[in-house]
Structures are given as structure tokens and as C-alpha cells.
Amino acid sequence: MLADHSELTLQTLTEQSQHFVDIPLKAARSRSTASALTESPVTSNSISTEQTQMESIPATLIPGDGIGPEVVAATVHVLDALGSPFVWDIQQAGIAGVTDCGDSLPVKTLESIRKTQLVLKGPLTTPIGDGFRSSNVRLREEFNLFANVRPVSTLIPGRYDKVDLVLVRENLGGFYVAHEYYIPVGDDPKAVAVATGVNTRDACIKIARFAFEYAVKHGRKKITIVHKANILKALTGLFLEAAREVALEYKDQVETDDIIVDACAMQLVLNPWKFDMLLCTNLFGDILSDQLAGLVGGLGMAPGANYGSDIAIFEAVHGSAPDIAGKGVANPISVLLASALMLEHVGLGELASRLRTSITTTLRTDRIWTRDLNGTASTGQFSEAVIRRLATT
């Protein structure tokens, strides 16, 4: 729904949560939300930092399910304090979408994304039962979001110090798209289960080029191609072949090597510092990105971004955690860091840097941690602590 007044509380987003009703969600800045959404979409290639500091930027906000409305509201509260220019068009997906209109990915949500081309999204729950596919997968397919980026870095003391890695994952192919069926045998309709993985040369080249361009832009020195070409010789062999082909174009800028996925998983435990960037197929990237998050404190510490040619979706990588929903104890850092990626995407690198610095200082200097990090801070207390740090950053 489009906001028609200057502030929305979290209670407007969800009637289930009562812990953040005092956190306002700004729905408009220098111009009305409606007019902002009818103008040309803003992309990272079409605006400058100076312009975005003066003009509002329309964006779709999907609070999500479970703890989603809480961590998203906390993030928007921080973004308002930061002075970000986002104008939010609040839409639903997942269970909230089913409750709203019977569809986990409503038409009006898709229409909003097409208009804004920019999304901040909380975690979504896939409804149980036949007929429902993952809303996250549907979003990637609907908008051809071929690249998934998962950066991780050490922000709190733990088993692994000074970890700084980026995983780039092909988002539309492989086994993860779940092209599956059963073959009946005798009286057993599910005697044989079959899953089909599909990789195309064009898609493999496209994600490889994205990864190398990302490395050049962000000063990364090495890309490790992750595969299982010793066994899945066609499916991941093609991925390895295409990535090596693209790597030759960047041989003077970025070092390249490759590793079998199981060896990669082991080395991430033994010596994560040997890696700089990982380039993965869809399924391997899904698995390893969660392992990376585990190195730095868990899924609550890791942001995610999905990029297409025109549209970008920034998200929490953790689940909806219904067991703690409404208790005000969820860690908002994943969405906060995702919003920093979103700021960078629209050319607001200085604001993104201030936000990251404030989060890091809150964790390292003030030692304010949420419960998943063995701390005592609530979601709201953590976001308020970040805002206090913003004032001096």
C-alpha cells in the first residue's frame, strides 16, 4: 500500500507486533510518495551522490514474516536518522501476502517493484502445502535477478578474526530451482525422485563477468571458482569452463583459482583467510554462504543482495524465526547491512560507510549485542545505540 501521510508506525505494517509501535516509518520526504513512484525509476547508473542527497528515491519495502516487521522497522528507523532519501512503498509477500490476498507474491507487490526497481526486504516464509513456491525464488525468476552477493566480515570477537569475504552466487540455474518429479513404480507413486539441474553457458559467463567486475570495482584481488566438476562433469564442468574463460579477460587485474566444493567447505573452517571472493553455482552458493555467516557470528550478521539488469533486491539472509517473533529480541544487523548495500547501489557510498562504521562501533566499542550474540540488547535498544553513534560518525 502507498502511504498517504508523513509517518507510519510498525503497527501499520503488522498487527501482530507490539514492541516497536514507537518506531516511525517515514513514507515521504520532499515530495509525495505517489508522485515519486510515477516518475522514472532511479538506478545506480542514473544518479549521482550529490543528486540523491537532495532528491527522494522511491523504493519498495517488504517487511516480511515473523521477525521481519521488527528488524525492518528498526532498520528504517536508523535510515531515517542517517538521512537516507528513500521513500517507502510498503508491500507484502510470503505468509503476509497470503493473508492479505491469497498469494505469497501479490500482483501489487510485483507492480511496485517494477516501478521502483529497488527493494528492501525482510525474511519471507514459504507457506506449507501444495501450490506454494518460495517467494524468494519467484522474485529472482520474475525479475531475472541473476546475481546474488553475500559479503561477510568479522564484527565481533569469535573463533575467526579478520574474516573479510564476498560470495557471488549464480541465482537462476543449477539444482536449486527445484525442477523435480517422481517416477511411479508398481503401487508406489513416489518410488523414484528426480531432480534436474540446468546451467547454460550464457548464464555462467554472465555471472562470472559480474563477479570479476565486482572484484575490480571493490578492490578484490582474487576469485576462487567453486565447483564439483570431478563428479558433475557437465553441470558444474560448464560453469568452471565458462568462469575460466571470463577470467582470462581479467588476468592482469584479478587472480583466479578454483576448488572443489567439499574441499572449499573444509578450508573455510581451517583457513578462511586464504579466500577473498568465492564464485559459486546456485546450490553451492546457497550452502556456503550460510557457512560464511557462521564464521562471523551467524545469519543475523550477514546481508544479501540480488541484482538483475534493472532491479535490485536487498535482504536479510536469515529466516523469519517465528519462535521469537513479537518478542523484540531479534538481531537487525542483517537488514541494516543490507540497507548499506542498497545505499551503495544508488550512489550513496558515504552514507553507507557511516552506517557500517556506526554498526561496527556499537558492537566493538560499546559492546551492545543482541541475544543471538550472547548479549542482552533488544532490537530497539540496538537500533537506538546505532543512531547514537551516527550522531558522532
Protein Blocks (a to p, Z undefined) as FASTA:
>chain_A
ZZfbfbdcfklmpmkbcklmmbccdfbfkbcfklmmmmccddfklccfklmmmpccdddd
debghjlmmmmmmmmmmmmmnopabdcddddehjllmmmnopabdfklmmmmmmnopacd
ddddddedehiacfklmmmmmnopabccdddddfbdcfbghiacdddddfkgcjlnopac
dddehjbfklbccddddddfklmmmmmmmmmmmmmmnopabdcddddfkmmmmlmmmmmm
mmmmmmmmmmmmbccddddfklmmmmmmmmmmlpmbdcddfklmmmmmmmmmmmnopjkl
cccddddfkbccdddfbdfklmlgonlpacfklmmmmmmmmmmmnopamlmmmmmmmmmm
mmmmnopacfklopabdfklmmmmmmmmmmmZZ
